[in-house]
Amino acid sequence: MPWLRHPGSRRRRGSHRLALALWLARAGVRARVVEREPSPPRTSRAIAVQARTLELYRQLGIADDAVERGRPLEALNFWLHGEKAAPRSFR
């Protein structure tokens, strides 16, 4: 199985590696995504899926499933210098 490394993978996080693996799988190429951290993060790293991401998911045939499995955004907290600066409820 070939190993692929994004030039910025040491400093960047996000779904770009997973998206690449999905596209490779669609093309019949086996790929493995390896997470450097020993466990999942305890806090959210994303609050929404961008429209362009949904377009790519639709091309892969997984957009409807991704939206169905998502969770509605109920509240959001903005922090500034370690203090809650702007709580926002969407209920």
Secondary structure, 3 states (H helix, E strand, C coil): CCCCCCCCCCCCCCCHHHHHHHHHHHCCCCCCCCCCCCCCCCCCCCCCCCHHHHHHHHHHCCHHHHHHHCCCCCEEEEEECCEEEEEEECC
